[in-house]
Amino acid sequence: MAGRRTKVPRFYFNFRSPYSWLAHHDLTVHHPDVARAVEWRPWWEPDERNERRVSEAGGHFPYAAMSREKHLYILQDVRRLTRDRGLPVTWPVDDNPLWEVPHLAYFVALAEGRGPEYIERVYRARWLEGRDICARETVAQIAEDLALPVARMTGAADDEELREREGLPALLAIARDGAFGVPFFTYGYDKFWGVDRLPAFVAAVRARGGRRAPAPPSAGPSRPGADFVAARSGDQGHEGGCG
């Protein structure tokens, strides 16, 4: 795993993690050139079905649940980080979340050429509006706002073909790249974990002239700083990272 090399810079993002949200904010607002170059890969905690698929395929999910003490620290730390950025934050309440709902829907949005807008809109719904992004009505509203197919978006978690074609390879890639938490960045043989490592990742991409990842057609940015490219991974493809 340590010797795995990524030819294109990658950003493993997660909708659950406030640190992943902040990394997305910093990358798209302050480093749009690097945001355009990276390959955006979803990272989420699999449900029982996906966990079984991963195990049957010889993989594993490289994450351990955090302690209560770490959770309390994160609440304090994120308040500091959002205050420093001038960002409001509304802490959502997760009631039996199924993370496949928003993360598998990303693949539908990506195929429709609206991956970047979808990522931004889900982060906004969760961290600025305090909405339950695992609720299908939330995904439906986002889909309507972005002119995406509502039924396919809300039903992504129930689509067995999508789970097999997109979800399983994405989950297997997480362990292969050693992405034990989020936000997680890889380029070449180098790995960077946490929002505080974003500047080092940005410097590495710029120093090496990171090759831009291919992407489907996009309808264009929906806001300043959102003009990044979400790319389908070559192998198809939270709490986490500092959280």
TAGI-V43517 format. One record per pair of residues at least 24 apart in sequence whose C-alpha atoms are under 6 Angstrom apart, sorted by the first residue. I is the first residue (numbers start at 0). J is the second residue. D is the distance in Angstrom with one decimal. If there is no record, write none. Layout:
I	J	D
I	J	D
This chain:
0	175	5.7
4	187	4.8
4	188	4.7
5	186	5.4
5	187	4.7
6	187	5.7
7	210	5.9
8	37	4.9
8	185	5.7
8	186	4.4
9	37	5.1
9	38	4.6
9	39	6.0
9	184	5.5
9	185	5.2
10	39	5.1
10	183	5.9
10	184	4.6
11	40	4.8
11	41	5.7
11	42	5.8
11	182	5.9
11	183	5.1
12	41	5.2
12	42	5.7
12	182	5.6
13	41	5.9
13	42	5.1
13	237	5.9
15	237	4.0
16	237	3.3
16	238	4.8
19	182	4.7
22	194	5.2
27	224	5.0
27	225	5.6
28	224	4.2
34	227	5.0
35	227	4.3
35	228	4.7
36	211	4.1
36	212	5.6
38	212	5.7
38	230	5.1
39	229	5.2
39	230	5.8
58	171	5.9
61	174	5.9
61	179	4.9
62	179	5.3
88	126	5.5
88	127	5.2
89	126	5.4
89	127	5.3
89	129	4.9
90	129	5.7
91	129	4.5
96	133	5.7
97	133	5.8
99	156	5.3
100	133	5.5
100	156	5.1
101	133	5.9
103	155	5.6
104	152	5.0
104	155	5.3
112	215	5.3
112	216	5.1
112	217	4.7
113	217	5.9
114	229	5.6
115	229	5.5
165	235	5.9
168	235	5.6
168	236	4.5
169	235	5.9
169	236	3.5
172	236	6.0
180	239	4.2
180	240	3.9
181	239	4.6
181	240	3.6
182	240	5.2
192	240	5.9
193	240	5.0
193	241	5.1
